[in-house]
Amino acid sequence: FLGMESCGIHETAYNSIMKCDTDIRQDLYDNNVLSGGTTMYPGIADRMQKEITALAPTTMKIKIIAPPERKYSVWIGGSILASLSTFQQMWISKQEYDEAGPSIVHRKCF
């Protein structure tokens, strides 16, 4: 949104990791996977590496994974999810949503 200030993706990733239990933070720092078309900008993986490294504790190893197929990874993941036999159980009808509100997602999908 024009004129709206918000955190960069590196700050958002860092803030998300820091809200998790300390026991799993190293695993999270070590497994940052870039996906989606907007991650195709040249040098974005190196920049993420540099910027998260600057924010994270010096004892943490930072790894940014930028697979070549990341442009389509989101679509591929959705396609795999939709093909699972259990996916139909996650569907939410308008009636269910109207009755329970957004919390229905947590009940049916997680």
For each residue, the residues with C-beta under 8 A, 3 or more apart:
1: 4
2:
3:
4: 1
5:
6:
7: 11 12 15
8: 11 12 51
9: 12 13 48
10: 13 14 47 48 51 52 55
11: 7 8 14 15 51 55
12: 7 8 9 15 16
13: 9 10 16 17 32 48 52
14: 10 11 17 18 52 55 56
15: 7 11 12 18 19
16: 12 13 19 20 28
17: 13 14 20 25 28 29 56
18: 14 15 25
19: 15 16
20: 16 17 24 25 28
21: 24 25
22: 25
23:
24: 20 21 27 28
25: 17 18 20 21 22 28 29 60
26: 29 30 60 61
27: 24 30 31
28: 16 17 20 24 25 31 32
29: 17 25 26 32 52 56 60 61 62 63
30: 26 27 61 62 63
31: 27 28 63 65
32: 13 28 29 48 52 62 63 64 65
33: 65 66 67 70 73
34: 39 44 45 48 64 65 66 67 70
35: 39 67 70 73 74 77
36: 39 70 71 73 74
37: 40 71
38: 41
39: 34 35 36 44 45 66 70 71
40: 37 44 70 71
41: 38 44
42:
43: 46 47
44: 34 39 40 41 47 48 66
45: 34 39 48 49 64 66
46: 43 49 50 64
47: 10 43 44 50 51
48: 9 10 13 32 34 44 45 51 52 64
49: 45 46 52 53 62 63 64
50: 46 47 53 54
51: 8 10 11 47 48 54 55
52: 10 13 14 29 32 48 49 55 56 62 64
53: 49 50 56 62
54: 50 51
55: 10 11 14 51 52
56: 14 17 29 52 53 60 62
57: 60
58:
59:
60: 25 26 29 56 57
61: 26 29 30
62: 29 30 32 49 52 53 56
63: 29 30 31 32 49
64: 32 34 45 46 48 49 52
65: 31 32 33 34
66: 33 34 39 44 45 70
67: 33 34 35 70 73
68:
69: 72 73 76
70: 33 34 35 36 39 40 66 67 73
71: 36 37 39 40
72: 69 75 76
73: 33 35 36 67 69 70 76 77
74: 35 36 77 78
75: 72 78 79
76: 69 72 73 79 80
77: 35 73 74 80 81
78: 74 75 81 82
79: 75 76 82 83
80: 76 77 83 84
81: 77 78 84 87
82: 78 79 87
83: 79 80 87
84: 80 81 87
85: 88
86: 89 90
87: 81 82 83 84 90 91
88: 85 91
89: 86 108
90: 86 87 108 109
91: 87 88 108
92: 96 97 104 105 108
93: 96 97
94: 97 98
95: 98 99
96: 92 93 99 100 104 108
97: 92 93 94 100 101 102 104
98: 94 95
99: 95 96 104
100: 96 97 103 104 107
101: 97 104
102: 97 105
103: 100 106 107
104: 92 96 97 99 100 101 107 108
105: 92 102 108 109 110
106: 103 109 110
107: 100 103 104 110
108: 89 90 91 92 96 104 105
109: 90 105 106
110: 105 106 107
